[in-house]
């Protein structure tokens, strides 16, 4: 029986996706790793299929499950939630622009056990220089604490505890949203759980690599806001 279910939703961004997969594969512990391919291009799909045995992950092509166009984060969360309950283990979400360390998951599981009321435990994100970066660049003091936080936790690299999974029905997630980290963070607190940010557990984050269109904010703002508002992208 695995210690946790680890998932990565993938939409192209093959360079960072490969780094994410390789880092998860090198992690310490016994985990089931599932990658959800959300209508990626043919190059990414080929890479995921060709490296499945090498990096030891299950691969689900969402095109075989739904005709709904990407993003399909709601479906991914619902499928992963069901799988976690079947396995009776916590769920860890690792985005495809995050590179974990070999002890990242062990530390998340240890923190989950230490904090008895934990609903979510997030690893803190840093840049290549080791500084806190998006979405945790609001933190001013660098410490090694595992802090109860009032802020929402990002899904960059975050554990959802088994007890929280048992107490929240993911079928109730709204079809009007694209991303759910803020909503689920708030739901965890409403259900009486604590959300913790593990500042002793740093992962490298390459922001927006999993959503390349968001880079347009810096290179082509007009096109960026066209996608964000007129096309309704990134609804949280």
Secondary structure, DSSP 4 states (H G I P E B T S, - for coil): --SEEEEEEE-S-HHHHHHHHHHHHT-SS-EEEEEEE-S--HHHHHHHHHTHHHHT-EEEEGGGT--SPSP-HHHHHHHHHHHHHHHT-EEEEE-TTEE--TTHHHHHHHHHHHSTTEEEEEEEEE-TTS-B-TTSTT--S----EEE-SSPPPSSEEEE-HHHHHHS-GGGS-TT-S--HHHHHHHHHHTT-EEEEEEEEEEEE-TTTTSGGGGHHHH-HHHHHIIIIIS-TT--
